[in-house]
Amino acid sequence: MPTIPATDNLVEVENVNFAYDSRQILKGVSLDIRRGQVVAIMGLSGCGKTTLLRLIGGALRPTQGEVRVDGKVMARLSHEERFALRRKMGMLFQFGALFTDMSCYDNVAFQMREHTDLPQEMIYDLVLMKLQAVGLRGAHQLMPSALSGGMARRVALARTIALDPMLIMYDEPFAGLDPVSLGVIGQLIRRLNDALGATSIIVTHDVAEALGLVDYVYFMSEGVIVTQGTPDELRASDKPFVRQFVHGETEVPCRFTIRPKTTRATCVPGKHDDRGDRFS
């Protein structure tokens, strides 16, 4: 199995390019994520954040460069080795992605039944323990349709940590939540990461919540990492892209444009007209 010497980094992305056919998504991305940290990857929609998560999880292979997780080069692993490593990862999908025809209990028990030979009595205790960790032990018999958005996200989080993963990835965990539920999920992410001794990667647009709970931030634009640092360093950044995103500013030398043959808006340097930022 391909490995590199053990380091303090659980995830290492080195000079990674990725393209869908001729459409370039990532361009020379390099980053390190230390063990035990909660790290945010932030940036405008379409800049390659979720694609980067898929590369780290092994769902995609880079066009160029290497992605290493726990010292293993993802693209060089066999099918069996890759799936064995994935069992040490947890993924909270955007909007939770619960199985709608399964109860909360069965959603959380799913991975335990699929990947372990534990007796049902032990699975029962473990499922209730995971639901207790997110404050929903009493909801184990409910169906997803009976849950609020915040409750569904917490059940999905319990499912994510079902196998005590070493790496937890979150794709927009705060999307669509009210302020109270958003705060609860943020606190759970931090607390569970520290309690499990895990490492967490959060892809998010929620600046205030993310900067209040993460240890380090990578800021992406147009498929490249334009800056990185601690939350305090990002708040103090004088880079136009970062200031616009972090502080919600409009009067900065950055406008939006929709490129020909695409349907996504991307942020590019440019001069404002009298209306400020614009779609053109």
N, C-alpha and C positions, 0 to 999 in steps of 0.2 A: 504494500500500500504506500503510495507516495506521501512522504512527510517531510517536514522541515524541522529544525531544532525547536524545542519548546521555548516559547516566549511568553511575555505578559499579554500578548495580543491574542484574542480568540478569533477575530476575523481580520484578514489582511487582503485588501484589494489593491492590486499592483498594475498600473498602466492599462486599465481595461477599456477596450473599445467594444461597442455592441451596435449592430444594425439589424433592422428588419428589412431584408432585401437591400434596396439601395438607400433606405432612410436611416441615417445615422442617429442613434439615440444617445449613446455614451461616447465620450471622446477623451481618452487618456485619464480616466478616473483612478485616483489612488487614495486610499484611506486605511487607517488602522483603528480597530475597536478593541479597547482593553477589556480584560476579564473583569467582571463585576460592575462595569459602568452601565449607565443608561445614556444612550447616544441618540440624538435627533438628526434626521436628514430632512432638511427643509428646502423649500423653493417653490416657484410657481408651477401650476399644473402643466404636465407635459414635458417637464425638464429631465425625466428619467429616474425619479425616485423609486417608484414601484418596480421598474425594470431592474434596478440595482438590488432590491430585495429578492427578486426571483433568481438573479445570478448567485446571490449568497446562499439561497436555499437549494440551488442545484437544478431548478426547473428550466433554466436557460444556461447556455454555454457562451462565454465571451467570444467575440470575433477575434480579439487579440488580448493578450495579457493573462493574468492569473487571479483567481479568487481562492483564498485558502481559509478553511474553517478548522479550528483546532489542529492546525499544522498539516492538514490534508488538502491537496489541490483538487478542488471539486471536479474539474473537467477530466481529470485522469483516473477518477474512481470508476470501478466497475458498477454495474447496475445494483448488485447486492450491497456493495460497500457504500454507495451513495444513499440507499434507502436505510441502511443501518445508521448512518450519520444523521439522516433526517429524523430518525426516531428520538434524537437528542435535541431536536428543535421544536419550538412551538410557534404557531402562526395565528394571530388574531386578524381575521380578514375584515375589510371595510364593511360596516353594517352587521358584523357578527357572523353571517352565513351559517346560522344554525340549521340543522336538519328539521324541516317544518313538520314532518310526520313522526318525530320522536319527542318524547318528553324531555324535560330538562335533565332528568336523571340519565336517560339513555344517551343524550348528546354527550354528556361528560364521560359516561362509561364506554363510549364507542372505541376510543383508542386503547383503553385497557383490555377490552375484549379482543381487539384486533392484534395487538402486539405483545400480549403477555399471556401466561398460563395461570394467572391468579384465580383462585376459587371465587365463586360469585359472592360469598359472604364477605371476603376481603375487598372485592370491588365495591360492594355496597358501602362499606365503611369509608373507603377512600373517596368515593364520589361525594358522600355527605361532607367529608372533610374539605374537599375542594370547594364545594358550594358554600360551606361555612366560611371559608377564607374570603369569599366575595360577598358575604352577608345574605346569602339566599338559600340556606339549608332548608327552610320551610317551603320552598317553591319547587322541590325536586319532582313532584308529580304533575306540575303544570306543563301545558303544551306551549310552544313558542308564541302561538297566536294570542295567548292570555297574558303575555308580558308587555310591559312598556318598553320603549326603546332603550332606556338605561338599564333595565333589568335584563333584557336580551343580551346587551353588550357584556354584562357581568357574567351571565351564564357562558357566553362564548369565551370569556377570559378564564373561567374555571375549566372549560374544555381545553384551552390552550396550555394550561399548566398541569394537565392530568398526569403526564408522565415525568413531571419534575424536569423540564428541559434545561439544558445548559445555556441555550440561546433562544430568546423570545423575540419575535418580530411582529411589529404592529403596523398595519396599513391603515392610516387615517382612523385611529381609535376614537377620536372625539367627534367625528362627522355626524351631524344630525342630532346631537345631544343638547338638552337644555343646560343652563349654567350649573345647576346643582349636580345633575348626573355627570356632567363633564368633570367637575371637581372631584367627585367620588372615584371615577375611573382613573383620573390622574394620580390620586393618592394610592389606589390599589396597584397601579403599575410600579410605582416606586417601592411600596412596601413589599410586594411579592418578589420583586427583583432582589431586594436585599435579604429577604427571608430565605429564598431558595438558593442564594449565592449564584444567581444566574447573571447573564449579560443581556441587555435589551436594546433593540434598535427600533426607533419610532419614526415612521414617515408621517408627517403632519403639517397642516397649514395653521394650526392653532398656536400662534406665537406666544401669547401670554401664559397659557397652561404649560406648554412645552419648556419654555425657558425657566419656569419655576420648579421643574422636577428633574431635568436632565443634567448630566455632568459635562457633556461636550456636544457641540453642534457642527455639522457640516452643511454649508449652504450651497445649493446647486442652482445653476442657470444654464440653459441651452446645452445640457449634457456634460457640463464640466463643473468641478468644484471651484467656486469663485472665492470662497473664504471659509475659514474654520476657526474654532476657538471655544472658550467657555461662554456660558450665557452672558456674563458681564462684558466680555470682549465683544460679543455680537451686538449688544445694546449700544456700546460705545463706538461701533464701526462707522467710518465716514464714507464707506463705499456706497454709491447710489443705489444699486440693486438691494443691498442689505438694509439700508435705511428705509427704503420704500416698503420693504416687506415687514421688517420688524416694527416700524413705527406707524405704518399705514399712511405714509406721506404720499402726496400726489405731485407736489411741486418739486420734482427732482429731475435731473437730466436722463429720464428713462421713459419711453413710451411703449405702447403695445402695438403689435402689428400682426396681421394674419397673413401667413405666407401663402403664395399661390399653390394650389393643389393640396392644401391641408385645411383642416377645420379647427385647428387649435391656435390659441393665442400665445405668442411668445414675447418676452420682454427684451428689447434691444435698445442700445444707446441711441438717443436721437434728441432733436430739439422740439420743445413743446410749442404748440400753437396757443392761442388765447384760451382754449378750452382745457388746457392741461393734457393729461394722458388721453390717448384716443385709440380707437380701433380704426385701422386704415387698410 
